[in-house]
Amino acid sequence: MTAEPTMACPECGGGLVEGDRSGLATWHCPAGHGVGMSLIEAYEHLQPDELDAIRAGVQNAPVSRLRSPVSGELMVDVTFSVDNDLNVGAGEFNPRMTIEVDAANSFGWFSREELRDMPVNTDNRAPGRPGLVGLGQLDDSLTASDAVFNNLQPEDYDEQDESFDGMDSVFSQVVRRLRT
């Protein structure tokens, strides 16, 4: 019986650990060098305009120094814009991001910061969730929301029912904090 081959980190060569992030299969380096994922599967979780930009950027991308965890072949460095909406090239901010891509296997390699900054595809999320934010920001916003609402006492609910202005203020503060 042969052991199933493990994928190696493109940075350090160590074995990647398979994980799951809200239903998205990922492989991460235990030393913190990055996170890999199928870019096809990512369409369910990350905004499609950024993923489309990655796919289009592969055509003219320079060869990377990193090898694919999937094939061992050199990947390419794909640079694209990241924004907070579903339209290509629009939105409130447009920082440029460069990730490594194994185009033949539709596999992307992100640093943890890059993955944190990738906007979430909220089309598949239940109503009432935070807006279009990165995966890390989504976790932070839920923690901040828990901190606000878990500290409310029963008598506080009557006050909140009387004035939605107070709630609007709380949510505005959370949104402002997420954008900074």
Buried (B, 14 or more C-beta within 10 A) or exposed (E): EEEEEEBBBBBEEEBBBEEEBEEBEBBBBEEEBBBBBBBEBBBEBBBBBBBEBBBEBBEEBEEBEBBBBBEEEBBBBBBBBBBBBBEBEEBEEEEEBBBBBBBEBBBBBBBBEBBBBBBBBBEEEEEEEBBBBBBBBBBBBEEBBEEEEEEEEEEEEEEEEEEEEEEEEBBEEBEEEBEE
